[in-house]
Amino acid sequence: MVYSHRNMVEEQKEAAQKVQQITTICEGLSIKLDPVDWQNFGMRAGVTVNKIKIADLIELTRQDSASILRSIQIKLFEHAALQAMGARPDLKVLIWSPVDVVQPQAFASLWILTVETNKRIAIAEYIRDGQRIYEQYTLNVNDRQQLTQLFGPLHKGEYHIGDVVTIEDHQQKSAGKIVYVLPAGKESTSRKYTARSGSMSMRGKVATNEVSSRYIVDCQDGFPHMVNQWQVMIEADDESKSSSPSSSVSV
């Protein structure tokens, strides 16, 4: 829809109505918008939260409630991550990955953000006093109690805590140490918002049934990786020590 050819008064009237609609939606989502300057910019007015630009008004009016929430979350998670890292202004977040944790937790959701340098940082989303707050979440990989509270009871897997392995995650290979073992289930990184494109090729040990474990691996690049067994690779010398059958596949 082209607004440059419309009567300014009509556009301002529509913009005022849309601002009220989006404000009401955001209030229901525990989000407080900054004042929107629809008087001067009409439907092209910027919509901000805590002075953080989310989108132009015209873009948000085309979205439903769930999409508006997602648009705001992505921007606020990104801002919190870069601020916590003290990152340079031009550094970009490439991947937003929600973390599957046991409930209840003090936070509403937990996400891992990966920046261009491949550094990973966890940001927790809290709802306090009716507003969404975004803060860095720190995990002590040596604190078994914290790991249990976050991911549930420790499980047994083909690999063990302390094993040094190589993983492939987001098309990147990293070496690290297993710090926790999770049961099979839905992938904690099953939903991703990423700036990268292309297919992903993984090679690793494959279990012979559907109960293969998942692993939390500390690669010293920030928040540890949560990977499936098929994403775990091990050196040939170490693999020969295992009595369990394995094979390599490419997906």
N, C-alpha and C positions, 0 to 999 in steps of 0.2 A: 504494500500500500504506500503510495507516494504522498507525503504530507507537504512538500514544498509548494505545491500548487493549491493547497486548500486555504480557506479563510483562516487567518491566525486565531480568531476568536473561537471558531469551531474546534480547531486543534487543541487549544488550551482547555476548552471544556471537556473534550474527550480525555486529554492527558490527566486532568484533575480527577475524573472518574476512575481511570485506570490506576492512578496512584492510590486512591482509596481502596480499590479492590485488592491490589497487591499488598498494601499495608495490612488489611484485614487478614489476608492469607498468612502473611508472615507473623502476625501476632499469634495466630493459632499454631504456628510452628516454633514459638518461643524465640522469635527473631525480631529485633527492633531496628527498623530502617532509619537512616538519617533523613532529614528533610530533603525532599526532592524538588528541584527548581524547575517545575513544569511551567511556571509563568514565563520564564525567559527562553526555555529550550523545548517546550512542548513534549512531543513523544520521543525526542532525542535526548531528553534529560538523563543524566547519569544516576543510577541507583547505587547507593553505597551503604555499607554497614560499618560503623566505627571508622569512617573515612576510607574504607577499603572498597575500591570500585568493583561492583559485581557485574553489571551490564547496563546497557541503555534501557530505558523504560520500554521502548517498542519491542525489544527482544524478550523481556520477561512477560509481556502481555500475551505472547504466543505460547506460553508454557503453562502446564497444569501445576497443581500444588506440589506434587512429587518432584517435578523437574525444577521448579523454583528452589526447593530445598536443596537439591543436588547441586545446582549452580552456585548457591551461596556457600554450601559446605566446602566445595572444591576450592573456592577463593579463600575462605577463612582458614582451612587446613593449611593451604599453601603459605599464607601470610605467617601463621604461627610457626611453621617449620623453618622458614627462611629467617625469621626473627630469632628463633631459638638457636640457630646455627651461626648467627652473626654473619650470614652469607652476603656476598657482594650483590648489589642491586640487580645485576643482569643475570644472575644464576637462576636457572629454571628447574621446576619440578617436572620430572618425566613420568613418574608412575605414582598413582594413589592406590593403595591396596588395603581394604578393610581386613581386620584381624578377627577370626572366629574365636571367641573366648566363652568360658562358662559364665552362667548368670546366677545371681545378680552381681553387678560390679558397681563401683562408685561412679563410673563414667557411663555415658549413654552409648558411646561407640569408641573404637580404637582403630586408628589407621596408621599404616607405614607409608611414608613418602620417600621416594628415591629421587635424588637430584642428579644433575648432569655429571657430577664427579663420582657417581655411584655410591655416595654416602646415603645411609638410611637413617631416618629419624621417625620416632613414633609420636603421634599427637593424639591426645585423648579429648573427646568432646563431652563436656559436662553440661548439665542444665542446672543453673543456680539462680535462685530468685527469679525464676521464669524466663531466663535468658540463656542462650547457648554460649559456652565459654570454651576456648580452645587452648590447651596447654601441653607442653612436652611431657611425655610419659617416660620415666626412666625405669629400666628393668635391670636388676642385678642377676646375671646369669648364674651366679654362685649361690643364690638364695633359693633353696628348694621350696620353702614355704610360699614365697611369692610366685614361683612358677606353678605350683599346685593350685594356688588361689586363682591364677589367671587361666590356666589350661586344663585343670582337672588332675586326677590321679596319674602318677607315672605308670607307663605301660612297658612291657617287654617287647623288644623288636629284634630284628636280625642283626642290627648294629646296636652298640651300647654307649652309654654315657662315657665320655672321654675318648671315644674313637675319633681319630683325625681322618676326615673324608674330603672329597672334592664334590661340590654340588654344581648344578647348572640351573640358574634361576634368571628369568628375563634375558635369556641369550648371553648370560655372563657366567663364566666359570670362576669359582672361588673355593679356596681351601679353608676349612674350619674344623672346629671341634664340636661334637654332639654334646649338648647340655641337657636335653630332655627328650623323652620319647612319648609320642601321642598315639592314641588308637586310630585305627582306620575310620574314616568318616568323610563328611563333606570337607572339601579343601578350604583351608583358611584363607587362601589367596585366590578363591574362585571368581571373585568379582574384581576387575581392575579397570581403572581409567588410565589410559596410557597415551603418551605422545608418540610412542614408537609404532612402527608398522612392520608387516611381514610375518611370515610363519615362524614358529618356534620349534627348534629341533633339540630333543633331549636324548641322552644316552645314559643308561644306568642299569642297575640290577632290578630285575622284575620278579615279583613273587609269583608263585604258582596258583594262588587263590586270591580272593577279594579281601583278605584281612591283613594286607601289608600295612605296616606302621607308617607314621609320619614322624618327622624329626625336626627338632629345633637346633639349628647349627649356628654357632657363633663364629663369624668370619672376620671379626675385628673391623667391620665397616659400618658400625652403628648398631641399630636394632637387629637381633639375630634373624636368620631366615627360617621360615616354616616350610618344609618341603616334603613331598611324597617320596616313598622309597625309590620309585623309578627315576627320581632326579638325583639320587645319590650315587656317586662313583667312588671306587676305591682302587688303590694301586694293585697291580697284578700280584706282587709279592704278598700283600695282605689278603687278597682275594683267594689265593691258593690255600690259605690257612682255614678258610671257611668250608665246612662240610655241606653247607646248603647249596643246592643247584642254583645256577643263575645263568642269565643270558643277556645279551645286549640287543637293544631294539632302538629304532629311530622312529619318532612319531612326528 
